Amino acid sequence: MRSLSLLLGGLLALSGSGLAVAQGPPSTDIVLVAMHQDQIVLPHDQLINLTDRDGYDNQPFFTPDGKAVLYTSAREGQTEIYRVELATRRPKRVTNTPESEYSPTIMPNGDGISTVRVEADGTQRLWRFDLKGKDPTPVLDDIKPVGYHAWADGHTLALFVLGDPPTLQQADTRTGKADTLVYGIGRSIHRVPGAPAISFVHKETDDAWVIKTLDPATGVIKPVVATLPGREDYAWRPDGSLLMADGAMLYAWAPTYDAWKPLYDFAPHGITTITRIAVSPDGSHVALVVDR
C-alpha cells in the first residue's frame, strides 16, 4: 500500500537494513529469552520464537504486567499492531485500519496505546488507541513527521522527528507544542527506569555515538556511555544497567563496568543479527528482534 511505501522511505531507511523501498521491510522475528541476574537462561537450550513467520515482526514492547508483548507486524501490504501472550504464544491483532501503525507503546496511565501512524497522505504523527485498538485520535496534531517516541510522564514526550538530521524534540500534550533539543539522534528513545527521564543516542560524529539522558523538567542532558561501534539499539534493565547487541552477541553495561561486557553469543542458535531489544518490567525476560 502507498502508506507502507511512504514510511519505508523514512523509518526503514533509518533502520540500518540497507533495503530499498521496493524490497519492502526485512523479514524479522521476535524471540524471547529468560534472564536471571547477568545470565541468559534458555530452557532446554531453545529459543522461544514469539512470531515465527516470514515477514516483518518488530518493535517489541512489554505490557506493564510483563505477560504480553505488543509489536509491529507487516501483513496484507501494511503494518498493524499485534499482541502476543507469553504463556500461549498466540498472536492477536490489535489495530485494524487502512493506515499503517508502528512503535506500539503503553501510555503512562495504562489505558491506551500510543503509536506512530502513517496517514493516507503519508503524514506521520503520533496517535492514541484504546487497549482494544479502537477509537484512534491524534496525540499531537501539528508535530510531524514523528518516527519514534517515549513518554516521560502523562503529558511529556520525547520524540524522534525525521529530518536531515533527525532531531530530539520534547513535546507537551497539554499545549501540543514541542521544542527541539538535539540534532543528529538515533532511533532508540526510552524512559529511564525509576526516573522521569528519557534516554537517547546522540550521534555526535560518524564515529562517536553516545547514550545520553534528558531530564525533561530541567532540560539537563548527561552522557551515560558510548554505544558499541555503529550500534544504536539498546534497552534498560530495571537495575539501571543496559543491553546492546552486535551481530549475534548480546552485551551488558552497568555503571561499575569499565566497558561493555559480552553476555551471550546467540550464533550457535542460528542467529546472525540482533537489532531491537526490549526488557520486561521486572527484568526477567528479554525480547530480541533477529533477522530471519
C-alpha positions, 0 to 999 in steps of 0.5 A: 500500500502507498502508506507502507511505501511512504514510511519505508522511505523514512523509518526503514531507511533509518533502520540500518537494513540497507533495503530499498523501498521496493524490497519492502521491510526485512523479514524479522522475528521476535524471540524471547529469552529468560534472564536471571541476574547477568545470565541468559537462561534458555530452557532446554537450550531453545529459543522461544520464537514469539512470531515465527513467520516470514515477514516483518515482526518488530518493535517489541514492547512489554505490557506493564504486567510483563505477560504480553508483548505488543509489536509491529507486524507487516501483513496484507501490504501494511503494518498493524499492531499485534499482541502476543501472550507469553504463556500461549504464544498466540498472536492477536491483532490489535489495530485494524485500519487502512493506515499503517501503525508502528512503535506500539507503546503503553501510555503512562496511565495504562489505558491506551496505546500510543503509536506512530501512524502513517496517514493516507497522505503519508503524514506521520504523527503520533496517535492514541488507541484504546487497549482494544485498538479502537477509537484512534485520535491524534496525540499531537496534531501539528508535530510531524513527521514523528518516527519514534517516541517515549513518554516521560510522564502523562503529558511529556514526550520525547520524540524522534522527528525525521529530518536531515538530521533527525532531531530530539524534540520534547513535546507537551500534550497539554499545549501540543507544542514541542521544542527541539533539543538535539540534532543528529539522534538515533532511533532508540528513545526510552524512559529511564527506569525509576526516573522521569527521564528519557534516554537517547543516542546522540550521534555526535560524529560518524564515529562517536555515538553516545547514550545520553539522558534528558531530564525533561523538567530541567532540560539537563542532558548527561552522557551515560556511555558510548554505544558499541561501534555503529550500534544504536539499539539498546534497552534498560534493565530495571537495575539501571544497567543496559543491553546492546547487541552486535551481530549475534552477541548480546552485551551488558553495561552497568555503571561499575563496568569499565566497558561493555561486557559480552553476555551471550553469543546467540550464533550457535542458535542460528542467529546472525543479527540482533537489532531491537531489544526490549526488557520486561518490567521486572527484568526477567525476560528479554525480547530480541528482534533477529533477522530471519 
